[in-house]
Amino acid sequence: MAKELKCEILETLIEFPGDGKYHKELNLVKWGDHEPKFDLRGWNADRSEMTKGITLTKDELIILKNELGGFNL
C-alpha cells in the first residue's frame, strides 16, 4: 500500500493563471518531516489534488533565477 504524502504549504510565492482544472503555483512546502523546499506544480482550486512537479532548494532556485535572467523571450 502506498504511503500517504503529508505536505504543508508554508507560503505561496507565485500563482500562475490556469486555463483548466489545474493552475500552477510556486510555493514553499514542507513535505513530511523534511526541511521546506520550493515547489512548482499544478493544483486544483481547493488544493485537494496536485500534478507532478519539481522541488528546489533555495540554492537551486537562486541558480534558476540567475539563469532565467539571461533568456531573451
C-alpha positions in Angstrom: 0.0 0.0 0.0 1.3 3.4 -0.9 2.4 5.7 1.9 0.3 9.0 2.1 2.4 12.1 1.5 1.9 14.9 4.0 2.6 18.4 2.7 2.1 21.7 4.3 2.2 24.9 2.1 4.1 27.4 4.2 4.0 30.3 1.7 2.6 30.9 -1.8 5.1 32.9 -3.8 3.6 32.9 -7.3 0.2 31.8 -8.5 0.0 31.4 -12.3 -3.3 31.8 -14.1 -4.9 28.5 -15.1 -7.0 27.5 -18.1 -8.4 24.2 -16.9 -8.8 22.1 -13.8 -5.3 23.0 -12.5 -3.2 26.1 -12.1 0.5 26.2 -11.3 1.9 27.6 -8.1 5.4 28.3 -6.7 5.2 27.5 -3.0 7.4 27.0 0.0 6.4 23.5 1.0 7.3 21.2 3.9 7.0 17.5 2.8 6.6 15.3 5.8 9.4 15.8 8.4 11.8 17.2 5.8 13.1 20.8 5.6 10.9 23.1 3.5 11.7 23.4 -0.2 10.4 25.5 -3.1 7.8 23.6 -5.1 6.4 24.2 -8.6 3.4 22.2 -9.5 -0.3 22.3 -10.6 -3.1 22.4 -8.0 -6.8 22.3 -8.4 -8.9 25.1 -6.9 -9.2 23.7 -3.4 -5.7 22.1 -3.3 -7.2 18.7 -2.8 -5.4 17.4 -6.0 -2.0 18.1 -7.4 0.0 17.3 -10.5 3.6 16.1 -10.8 6.0 18.9 -10.0 9.5 19.8 -9.1 11.1 20.8 -5.8 14.1 23.1 -5.5 16.3 24.1 -2.6 17.0 27.8 -2.1 20.4 27.5 -3.8 18.8 25.8 -6.8 16.1 28.4 -7.0 18.8 31.2 -6.9 20.6 29.5 -9.8 17.4 29.1 -11.8 16.6 32.8 -11.2 20.0 33.9 -12.3 20.0 31.7 -15.4 16.5 32.8 -16.5 17.6 36.4 -16.3 19.7 35.9 -19.3 16.9 34.5 -21.5 15.5 36.5 -24.4 11.8 35.7 -24.7 
